[in-house]
């Protein structure tokens, strides 16, 4: 779990710095109809953080195994109106949520790392597995953003 917490704390520092150079237009650009813009991807990562923060807390005190309930991610992104929100606000929300997740994870006693979540298909995964998967999910979406806007930006895309 320690490695996962370190990785998350590194992304809490790195991702905002990588995104801060982009204009609102560049961050709002959708690569295709019905595809998320980079800003909406970060918004989706906020929604994921909201759900996973709740999961990381609930698994510690609810009946075992804790049921891992899915959520309607497209509807969440649409109803949160990330596309209409300044990128700085979306990034600030993401950063704050992930700082809290890192704090919660760092305070979970080692003996609880193997507490189980039951998936829709009847299989189970541990809290430790879910925390690692959370990082994998985050990095998957960072690669999507990178494919749309090479992180680090171009001089003509920088905000003034």
C-alpha positions as CSV (number, residue, x, y, z in Angstrom):
1,X,0.0,0.0,0.0
2,X,2.9,2.3,0.7
3,X,4.0,2.4,-2.9
4,X,0.5,3.2,-4.0
5,X,0.3,6.1,-1.6
6,X,3.7,7.4,-2.8
7,X,2.5,7.2,-6.5
8,X,-0.7,9.0,-5.7
9,X,1.1,11.8,-3.8
10,X,3.5,12.2,-6.8
11,X,0.5,12.6,-9.2
12,X,-1.1,15.1,-6.9
13,X,2.0,17.3,-7.6
14,X,2.7,16.3,-11.2
15,X,-0.7,16.4,-12.9
16,X,-1.7,19.9,-11.9
17,X,1.7,21.2,-13.1
18,X,1.3,19.4,-16.4
19,X,-2.1,20.8,-17.0
20,X,-1.6,24.4,-15.9
21,X,-0.1,25.5,-19.2
22,X,-3.1,24.7,-21.4
23,X,-5.7,27.3,-22.4
24,X,-9.4,26.8,-21.7
25,X,-9.9,26.1,-25.4
26,X,-7.3,23.4,-25.6
27,X,-8.5,21.8,-22.4
28,X,-12.1,21.9,-23.6
29,X,-11.4,20.4,-27.1
30,X,-13.1,17.1,-27.7
31,X,-11.3,14.7,-30.0
32,X,-14.5,13.4,-31.5
33,X,-18.3,13.6,-30.8
34,X,-19.2,11.8,-27.6
35,X,-15.5,11.7,-26.5
36,X,-14.4,13.5,-23.4
37,X,-12.2,16.6,-23.6
38,X,-9.1,16.6,-21.4
39,X,-11.0,18.8,-18.9
40,X,-13.9,16.2,-18.8
41,X,-11.3,13.4,-18.3
42,X,-10.0,15.2,-15.3
43,X,-13.6,15.6,-14.2
44,X,-14.2,11.9,-14.6
45,X,-11.1,11.4,-12.4
46,X,-12.8,13.6,-9.8
47,X,-15.9,11.4,-9.9
48,X,-13.7,8.3,-9.6
49,X,-12.0,9.9,-6.6
50,X,-15.4,10.6,-5.0
51,X,-16.5,7.0,-5.4
52,X,-13.3,5.5,-4.4
53,X,-12.8,7.7,-1.3
54,X,-16.2,6.4,-0.2
55,X,-15.1,2.8,-0.9
56,X,-11.8,3.1,0.9
57,X,-13.7,4.4,4.0
58,X,-16.7,2.0,3.8
59,X,-14.6,-1.2,3.5
60,X,-13.2,-0.5,6.9
61,X,-16.5,-0.5,8.8
62,X,-19.2,-2.2,6.7
63,X,-20.2,-5.8,6.3
64,X,-17.5,-7.9,4.6
65,X,-17.2,-8.3,1.7
66,X,-18.2,-4.8,0.9
67,X,-20.1,-4.6,-2.4
68,X,-18.3,-2.6,-5.0
69,X,-21.1,-0.7,-6.7
70,X,-20.5,0.8,-10.1
71,X,-21.7,4.3,-11.2
72,X,-22.8,5.8,-14.5
73,X,-19.6,7.7,-15.4
74,X,-20.9,9.4,-18.6
75,X,-23.9,10.8,-16.7
76,X,-21.7,11.9,-13.8
77,X,-19.4,13.8,-16.2
78,X,-22.3,15.4,-18.0
79,X,-24.2,16.3,-14.8
80,X,-21.2,17.8,-13.1
81,X,-20.8,20.2,-16.1
82,X,-17.0,19.9,-16.2
83,X,-17.0,21.1,-19.8
84,X,-18.3,24.4,-18.6
85,X,-16.1,24.7,-15.6
86,X,-12.7,26.4,-15.7
87,X,-9.9,23.9,-15.9
88,X,-8.2,25.4,-12.8
89,X,-11.3,24.6,-10.8
90,X,-11.5,21.0,-12.0
91,X,-7.9,20.4,-11.3
92,X,-8.2,22.0,-7.9
93,X,-11.0,19.6,-7.1
94,X,-9.1,16.6,-8.4
95,X,-6.0,17.6,-6.3
96,X,-8.0,18.1,-3.1
97,X,-9.9,14.8,-3.5
98,X,-6.7,12.8,-4.1
99,X,-4.8,14.4,-1.2
100,X,-7.7,13.2,1.0
101,X,-7.6,9.7,-0.6
102,X,-3.8,9.5,0.1
103,X,-4.5,10.6,3.7
104,X,-7.2,8.0,4.2
105,X,-5.1,5.2,2.6
106,X,-2.1,6.1,4.8
107,X,-4.2,5.7,8.0
108,X,-5.6,2.3,7.1
109,X,-4.1,-0.3,9.4
110,X,-2.1,-3.0,7.6
111,X,-4.4,-5.8,8.8
112,X,-7.3,-4.1,6.8
113,X,-5.4,-4.1,3.5
114,X,-6.8,-7.5,2.6
115,X,-10.4,-6.6,3.4
116,X,-12.5,-7.7,0.4
117,X,-14.8,-6.0,-2.1
118,X,-17.3,-8.1,-4.0
119,X,-17.5,-7.3,-7.7
120,X,-20.6,-7.6,-10.0
121,X,-19.4,-10.8,-11.4
122,X,-19.2,-12.4,-7.9
123,X,-15.4,-12.3,-7.7
124,X,-13.6,-10.4,-4.9
125,X,-10.7,-8.0,-4.7
126,X,-8.8,-6.7,-1.8
127,X,-8.7,-3.1,-0.6
128,X,-5.0,-3.1,-1.5
129,X,-5.8,-4.3,-5.0
130,X,-8.5,-1.6,-5.4
131,X,-6.0,1.1,-4.3
132,X,-3.5,-0.1,-6.9
133,X,-6.2,-0.3,-9.5
134,X,-7.1,3.3,-8.7
135,X,-3.6,4.4,-9.7
136,X,-3.7,2.3,-12.9
137,X,-7.1,3.9,-13.8
138,X,-5.6,7.4,-13.1
139,X,-2.5,6.6,-15.3
140,X,-4.7,5.2,-18.1
141,X,-6.6,8.5,-18.3
142,X,-3.5,10.6,-18.0
143,X,-2.3,8.8,-21.2
144,X,-5.6,9.7,-22.9
145,X,-5.0,13.3,-22.0
146,X,-1.4,13.1,-23.2
147,X,-2.6,11.7,-26.5
148,X,-5.0,14.6,-27.0
149,X,-2.6,17.3,-25.6
150,X,1.0,16.3,-25.2
151,X,1.5,17.2,-21.5
152,X,3.8,20.1,-21.2
153,X,2.1,21.9,-24.0
154,X,3.2,24.1,-26.8
155,X,4.1,27.7,-26.5
156,X,1.0,28.9,-28.5
157,X,-1.3,27.0,-26.1
158,X,0.0,28.6,-22.9
159,X,-2.4,30.8,-21.0
160,X,-1.7,34.4,-20.7
